[in-house]
């Protein structure tokens, strides 16, 4: 007994420690959260680097197969994401963009210098008509960002008239002359971008006055009125959302917000996209999880002035931002995309779902060849990134109803000065009645087990997809385009309970029927 007793004690301790390491998830299927607006999965295409030119647009005369100038391979891939909307033309570019430069015959459009991004020539081949061709080809909604920085109220008002007028005004007839009889459908319209920075270095008080001034003259037909978006703050600044919701009482449907995840937290040396140390894996995760705090704090100040939550909080720029790839134009913001980026995306999706009562739109920066892109191209070649796969795995959450979750016994992943919850989760009920669960294991070294109580939901089948890889920086290349992609996953549950094992550094999305 002197030998066996210590052994039993040791076993008991080991089992207890193991039990404590199992994440418990309680789902209340009777309680309904907010609808997860499909536009939380919105995209962003700015006139920046190879994002639009080459990435999306090759022109109708290109040898690369295209429809109306947009490459077919990229269109097909984006359709598979069910892209709900696209924000255009910027970004910082928007506040130097004059819409008349982008209409009429393409060979007669003025050539300008893109002073924000690389100092390259902008030939304005993609303008208003081409943008709407793109959103219509994808079955998406249009988010147009107006020029507050170098534009005028007249210019902005005339652009809206050009796009939406139904009669025979001079601008409506000009649109028809340029090939579009029926008005374009403008779903969202923003007055400026990053007014605190590249959009004019304004104070919130000054911007608020300008916003009210400009929107006074922005008029559209009743059946084609966009949701009006005010330029908000970034990072941990809540003053813009606070002041604007208190002082703008009409023609403001949403306040925008921007936050980028930098591994180092420093703009001068952000960190590499590949071959990074584990310390930059966990620092990236901790900094991206700050999105939850930033949204929470902005919601609190908005709730003071808008308790009915009529004004949305749009995170219309977000994603990872690393040092540019060697040999690339520094102004093009081209970076590789690895498993780390996919984990970042999934963590943010889970946060956005949590705040779906206020967060009705987000737009990842950016769609193709720029920052945290869905797709990378090299002339005629195209690859899908791990971030693309994360977006596709989460498609079922578009317009689904969030189901409240309670997580307990969540293990911590720690390294140096950083510590984060290893497991993140979200759940929703789709329109077809199926329940979807998404789980993320942010620990790159250790598998995690989750035990899920589905609150009496009968479990007939559990199937989905798992995304993981051996290395933290696993990525796809043009030589090896399928190095990392989702694999099929299945499990069995009983009596409303489900146990799911999450490999290290993984994303799991399952459908419960």
C-alpha atoms as one frame of an Amber mdcrd trajectory, in Angstrom:
protein
   0.000   0.000   0.000   2.935   2.278   0.656   3.751   1.954  -3.036   0.256
   1.958  -4.495  -1.147   4.898  -2.506   1.281   7.522  -3.817   0.722   6.116
  -7.284  -3.016   6.511  -6.929  -2.582  10.013  -5.609  -0.389  10.860  -8.560
  -2.915   9.417 -10.983  -5.712  11.313  -9.285  -3.793  14.563  -9.574  -3.045
  13.903 -13.229  -6.658  13.149 -14.024  -7.836  16.278 -12.219  -5.370  18.410
 -14.099  -6.526  16.890 -17.353 -10.162  17.498 -16.499  -9.453  21.100 -15.712
  -7.787  21.521 -19.097 -10.939  20.548 -20.969 -12.839  23.595 -22.183 -16.518
  23.471 -21.254 -18.954  25.156 -23.640 -22.597  25.648 -22.732 -24.931  26.591
 -25.547 -28.414  27.931 -24.826 -30.469  27.120 -27.907 -33.588  28.752 -26.457
 -31.899  32.156 -26.190 -31.416  34.052 -29.415 -28.738  36.597 -30.080 -28.601
  39.141 -32.858 -28.631  38.240 -36.521 -25.064  38.005 -37.824 -25.303  40.417
 -40.734 -23.793  38.901 -43.859 -21.872  42.143 -44.340 -19.649  41.213 -41.415
 -17.889  39.213 -44.136 -17.449  42.261 -46.369 -14.413  42.950 -48.541 -12.323
  46.013 -49.361 -10.715  46.919 -52.703  -8.602  50.069 -52.786  -6.570  51.524
 -55.616  -3.421  50.216 -54.014  -0.567  48.110 -55.366  -1.772  45.128 -57.387
  -5.094  44.920 -55.576  -7.286  46.170 -58.404  -4.938  46.297 -61.389  -3.751
  42.746 -62.125  -5.400  41.312 -59.013  -8.951  41.978 -60.197  -8.742  43.947
 -63.425  -6.779  42.842 -66.480  -8.881  44.634 -69.085 -11.211  43.173 -71.722
  -8.354  42.654 -74.211  -6.191  40.593 -71.843  -5.093  37.044 -72.704  -6.146
  36.147 -69.166  -9.760  34.958 -69.328 -12.022  37.728 -68.111 -15.541  39.089
 -68.008 -15.864  42.814 -68.628 -12.164  43.131 -67.832 -12.242  41.267 -64.514
 -10.344  37.988 -64.400 -12.583  34.933 -64.347 -10.487  32.855 -61.944 -10.642
  35.541 -59.262 -14.360  36.133 -59.851 -15.101  32.415 -59.439 -13.114  32.206
 -56.214 -14.844  35.269 -54.768 -18.277  33.928 -55.720 -17.504  30.842 -53.645
 -17.039  33.164 -50.638 -20.523  34.629 -51.200 -18.907  38.072 -50.988 -21.713
  40.248 -49.581 -20.305  43.707 -50.343 -17.205  45.557 -51.511 -15.863  48.867
 -50.218 -14.284  51.101 -52.902 -12.251  53.191 -53.962 -10.437  53.536 -50.604
  -9.023  53.952 -48.013  -6.684  56.914 -48.172  -7.058  56.877 -51.951 -10.730
  57.863 -51.640  -9.933  61.352 -50.342  -7.900  62.151 -53.454 -10.277  60.469
 -55.902 -12.321  62.605 -58.283 -15.049  60.520 -59.772 -15.178  62.339 -63.117
 -11.653  61.023 -63.822 -13.079  57.502 -63.917 -15.947  57.806 -66.417 -16.126
  57.940 -70.203 -13.836  56.182 -72.704 -10.964  54.559 -70.830  -8.354  55.748
 -73.333  -9.329  59.357 -72.687  -9.332  59.282 -68.891  -6.687  61.388 -67.149
  -3.602  59.719 -65.702  -2.814  60.768 -62.134  -0.143  59.922 -59.581  -1.240
  57.741 -56.669   0.487  59.803 -53.990  -0.642  57.560 -51.142   0.517  54.217
 -52.455   3.837  53.950 -54.220   3.726  57.091 -56.347   2.685  55.025 -59.359
   0.562  56.153 -62.275  -3.198  55.687 -61.894  -4.821  55.528 -65.321  -8.366
  55.401 -63.926  -9.222  52.347 -66.023 -11.414  51.150 -63.146 -13.962  53.796
 -62.282 -17.610  53.977 -61.313 -19.006  51.810 -64.114 -16.310  49.163 -63.770
 -16.774  48.995 -60.006 -20.481  48.371 -60.381 -19.768  45.760 -63.041 -17.659
  43.988 -60.403 -20.242  44.064 -57.614 -22.987  42.962 -59.996 -20.864  40.098
 -61.354 -20.380  38.926 -57.765 -23.973  39.541 -56.686 -22.625  41.830 -53.970
 -23.654  45.187 -52.527 -21.809  48.431 -53.218 -20.101  50.519 -50.549 -18.827
  53.762 -52.085 -16.449  56.008 -50.143 -16.754  59.701 -51.014 -13.952  62.264
 -51.257 -14.138  64.605 -48.287 -10.433  65.418 -48.190  -9.854  67.124 -51.552
 -13.426  67.179 -52.786 -16.389  69.484 -52.281 -20.025  69.041 -51.285 -20.944
  69.732 -54.906 -18.633  67.033 -56.253 -19.947  64.459 -53.781 -23.580  65.392
 -54.435 -23.087  65.206 -58.200 -21.469  61.781 -57.953 -24.498  60.502 -56.090
 -26.788  62.063 -58.667 -24.769  60.477 -61.472 -25.080  57.062 -59.866 -28.711
  57.159 -58.687 -30.761  59.676 -60.744 -33.720  58.160 -62.588 -34.912  61.081
 -64.761 -33.317  63.033 -67.567 -31.057  65.337 -65.638 -27.784  66.216 -67.319
 -25.858  63.853 -65.036 -28.310  60.978 -65.558 -28.002  61.471 -69.319 -24.213
  61.519 -68.996 -24.405  58.147 -67.216 -26.537  56.813 -70.071 -24.085  58.182
 -72.641 -21.376  56.234 -70.800 -23.304  52.984 -71.159 -25.603  52.651 -68.138
 -29.304  53.354 -68.598 -30.676  52.301 -65.213 -29.288  53.847 -62.027 -26.659
  52.017 -60.020 -27.733  50.712 -56.647 -25.662  52.402 -53.931 -26.184  50.471
 -50.720 -23.683  52.345 -48.512 -21.995  55.723 -48.829 -19.232  57.055 -46.576
 -18.338  60.716 -46.148 -14.555  60.581 -46.113 -12.097  58.072 -44.675  -9.852
  58.251 -41.606 -10.591  61.927 -41.131  -8.286  61.821 -38.094  -5.351  60.872
 -40.337  -4.810  60.603 -44.102  -8.321  61.953 -44.695  -7.441  65.395 -43.375
  -5.904  65.218 -39.866  -9.125  66.636 -38.432 -10.478  66.877 -34.933 -13.737
  65.091 -34.255 -15.501  68.421 -33.740 -14.340  69.764 -37.104 -15.218  66.530
 -38.917 -18.666  66.408 -37.327 -19.440  69.892 -38.637 -18.160  68.958 -42.081
 -20.195  65.762 -42.056 -23.398  67.658 -41.305 -22.480  70.267 -43.926 -21.832
  67.731 -46.693 -24.739  65.401 -45.953 -27.174  68.317 -46.125 -26.593  68.297
 -49.880 -26.388  64.530 -50.457 -29.749  63.594 -51.943 -30.922  60.501 -53.759
 -34.248  59.027 -54.921 -36.262  57.520 -52.077 -35.880  54.031 -53.532 -32.079
  54.316 -53.806 -30.992  55.928 -50.562 -27.792  54.483 -49.139 -26.938  54.008
 -45.511 -24.781  56.972 -44.533 -21.445  56.233 -42.869 -19.395  58.670 -40.808
 -15.629  58.301 -40.506 -14.809  57.116 -36.991 -11.721  56.412 -34.943  -9.149
  53.654 -34.602  -7.543  51.541 -31.900  -8.528  52.383 -28.325  -9.981  55.821
 -29.163 -13.690  56.060 -28.290 -13.990  59.845 -28.538 -15.177  59.871 -32.143
 -18.025  57.401 -31.670 -18.985  59.225 -28.465 -19.013  62.734 -29.937 -20.654
  61.859 -33.243 -23.501  59.786 -31.823 -24.185  62.665 -29.409 -24.069  65.417
 -32.034 -25.194  63.981 -35.374 -28.906  63.330 -35.260 -29.747  62.756 -38.907
 -28.234  61.071 -41.914 -25.854  58.889 -39.945 -26.584  55.180 -40.064 -23.169
  54.037 -38.922 -19.800  55.056 -37.520 -16.719  53.411 -38.991 -13.739  52.035
 -37.062 -10.290  50.790 -38.105  -7.879  48.471 -36.372  -4.912  46.578 -37.770
  -3.069  43.771 -36.019   0.702  44.291 -35.977   2.848  41.545 -34.386   5.194
  44.059 -32.776   2.663  46.812 -32.227   5.128  49.179 -33.954   4.534  50.776
 -37.346   8.197  51.166 -38.286   9.047  47.467 -37.860   5.804  45.477 -37.843
   7.157  41.938 -38.080   7.576  39.425 -40.889   4.740  37.567 -42.595   6.753
  34.316 -42.607   9.577  32.733 -40.594   8.532  34.577 -37.467   9.278  33.396
 -33.915   6.600  31.986 -31.627   6.816  35.199 -29.616   5.321  37.002 -32.629
   2.641  34.346 -33.007   1.304  34.959 -29.505   1.814  38.740 -29.668  -0.234
  38.767 -32.882  -3.026  36.773 -31.214  -3.109  38.971 -28.129  -3.177  42.151
 -30.167  -5.947  40.895 -32.450  -8.046  39.845 -29.434  -7.932  43.501 -28.352
 -10.616  44.022 -31.004 -13.133  42.716 -28.442 -12.180  45.417 -25.931 -12.195
  48.171 -28.551 -15.675  47.241 -29.770 -16.991  46.853 -26.212 -15.740  50.304
 -25.207 -17.133  51.984 -28.327 -20.486  50.300 -27.816 -20.639  51.665 -24.267
 -20.262  55.276 -25.387 -22.688  54.792 -28.267 -25.268  53.228 -25.947 -25.375
  56.481 -23.939 -26.673  58.426 -26.938 -28.269  55.661 -28.970 -29.750  53.090
 -26.581 -31.956  51.707 -29.353 -28.840  50.809 -31.347 -30.019  52.523 -34.504
 -26.467  53.493 -35.436 -24.222  50.666 -36.568 -20.558  50.254 -35.721 -18.744
  49.296 -38.918 -15.215  47.897 -38.676 -14.560  48.741 -42.297 -10.802  48.175
 -42.159  -9.221  45.342 -40.207  -6.650  42.605 -40.607  -2.954  41.881 -40.230
  -0.277  44.292 -41.374   3.273  42.998 -41.734   6.492  44.253 -43.295   6.228
  44.107 -47.085   7.814  41.233 -48.969  11.428  41.735 -50.098  11.689  43.115
 -53.615   8.168  44.564 -53.565   7.306  48.240 -53.850   6.943  49.341 -50.201
   3.799  51.259 -51.132   2.076  48.170 -52.554   1.626  46.476 -49.137   2.029
  43.001 -50.597   2.539  40.299 -47.970   2.325  36.533 -47.781  -0.529  34.947
 -45.922  -0.098  32.015 -43.549  -2.004  29.857 -41.097  -1.441  32.630 -38.551
  -3.563  34.971 -40.676  -6.381  32.420 -40.867  -6.392  32.077 -37.072  -6.492
  35.874 -36.752  -9.453  36.018 -39.136 -11.405  33.349 -37.249 -10.762  34.985
 -33.866 -12.131  38.243 -35.249 -15.185  36.537 -36.763 -15.999  35.153 -33.327
 -15.648  38.630 -31.821 -17.837  40.224 -34.488 -20.552  37.607 -33.906 -20.466
  38.419 -30.195 -21.174  42.067 -30.985 -23.590  41.543 -33.854 -26.154  43.794
 -32.148 -23.998  46.801 -33.114 -21.444  45.458 -35.590 -23.393  45.107 -38.836
 -20.474  45.337 -41.241 -16.746  44.700 -41.368 -14.371  44.894 -44.348 -11.076
  43.042 -44.265  -8.113  44.851 -45.774  -7.844  43.781 -48.533  -9.374  41.454
 -51.092  -6.512  40.642 -53.489  -2.702  41.118 -53.297  -2.815  43.695 -50.492
  -2.305  43.094 -46.748  -4.444  40.190 -45.446  -5.708  39.129 -48.851  -8.077
  36.349 -49.877  -6.207  35.793 -53.114  -2.673  36.320 -54.446  -1.898  36.566
 -58.165   1.221  36.475 -60.298   0.343  37.356 -63.887  -1.908  34.486 -65.049
  -1.412  32.465 -61.837  -3.674  32.631 -58.769  -3.591  31.056 -55.317  -6.047
  30.977 -52.438  -4.697  31.994 -49.060  -5.393  30.457 -45.626  -7.480  33.553
 -44.893  -9.608  32.736 -47.945 -10.234  29.267 -46.525 -11.246  30.740 -43.152
 -13.763  33.039 -44.847 -15.209  30.152 -46.845 -15.527  27.930 -43.764 -17.533
  30.667 -42.026 -19.953  31.277 -44.936 -22.828  29.495 -43.099 -22.753  32.213
 -40.436 -23.871  34.870 -42.910 -27.331  36.089 -41.794 -27.554  33.299 -39.210
 -28.839  34.018 -35.694 -26.154  34.036 -33.031 -26.615  31.596 -30.147 -25.196
  32.653 -26.772 -22.269  30.609 -25.506 -20.689  30.289 -22.095 -17.104  29.059
 -21.967 -15.462  27.823 -18.784 -12.233  26.065 -17.831 -10.561  27.632 -20.849
  -6.836  26.859 -20.714  -4.367  29.708 -21.070  -1.681  29.821 -23.699   1.288
  31.704 -22.258   4.677  32.774 -23.549   6.842  35.479 -22.053   4.797  38.581
 -21.279   1.782  37.367 -23.252  -1.154  35.197 -22.190  -4.382  34.488 -24.070
  -7.286  32.025 -23.860  -6.316  29.036 -25.984  -9.871  28.366 -27.185 -12.398
  30.680 -28.829 -15.876  29.692 -30.004 -19.074  30.932 -31.605 -22.405  29.354
 -32.522 -25.402  30.254 -34.629 -28.597  28.853 -36.062 -28.847  29.114 -39.824
 -32.048  29.808 -41.728 -32.437  26.089 -42.463 -32.513  25.344 -38.729 -29.051
  23.773 -38.578 -26.723  24.768 -35.756 -23.184  25.759 -36.679 -20.245  25.812
 -34.301 -16.880  27.400 -34.959 -13.943  26.771 -32.646 -10.389  28.104 -32.705
  -7.342  26.749 -30.929  -4.781  29.565 -30.843  -2.159  27.459 -29.062   0.433
  26.472 -31.707   1.903  23.679 -29.607  -0.892  21.819 -27.863  -4.151  20.176
 -28.874  -7.203  21.147 -26.852 -10.361  19.239 -26.006 -13.784  20.861 -25.802
 -16.907  19.425 -24.257 -20.032  21.078 -25.597 -23.479  20.946 -24.035 -25.960
  21.716 -26.792 -28.841  22.152 -24.375 -30.896  19.169 -25.419 -30.446  19.567
 -29.170 -30.788  16.197 -30.812 -27.552  15.330 -32.551 -27.945  13.173 -35.631
 -24.777  14.105 -37.432 -21.776  16.410 -36.982 -19.748  17.308 -40.046 -17.582
  20.154 -41.198 -14.078  21.276 -42.032 -10.804  21.588 -40.172  -7.972  23.952
 -41.079  -4.527  23.390 -39.606  -0.936  22.669 -40.620   2.369  21.571 -39.194
   4.093  24.956 -39.150   2.917  28.278 -37.762   3.756  29.965 -41.065   2.387
  27.287 -43.402   1.289  29.017 -46.572   0.448  28.457 -50.197   2.780  29.392
 -53.034   2.377  29.508 -56.791   4.543  26.389 -56.970   2.582  24.647 -54.195
  -0.911  26.184 -54.119  -2.497  23.512 -51.909  -0.002  23.272 -49.066  -2.699
  24.372 -46.628  -6.401  23.866 -47.155  -9.371  22.533 -45.147  -9.961  18.841
 -44.636 -13.213  17.026 -43.937 -14.197  16.515 -40.308 -16.875  14.435 -38.610
 -17.823  13.549 -35.055 -20.571  11.911 -33.026 -22.602  13.306 -30.202 -25.039
  11.843 -27.716 -27.827  13.245 -25.530 -27.147  16.795 -26.624 -23.464  16.589
 -25.733 -20.497  16.728 -28.040 -16.771  16.336 -27.478 -14.460  17.887 -30.077
 -10.688  17.654 -30.199  -8.938  20.672 -31.648  -5.432  20.162 -33.010  -2.837
  22.795 -32.218  -3.237  26.052 -34.229  -6.524  25.066 -35.838  -9.944  26.269
 -36.940 -12.922  23.937 -36.865 -16.393  24.696 -38.248 -19.093  22.040 -37.938
 -22.745  21.669 -38.782 -24.905  19.930 -36.187 -28.083  18.305 -37.457
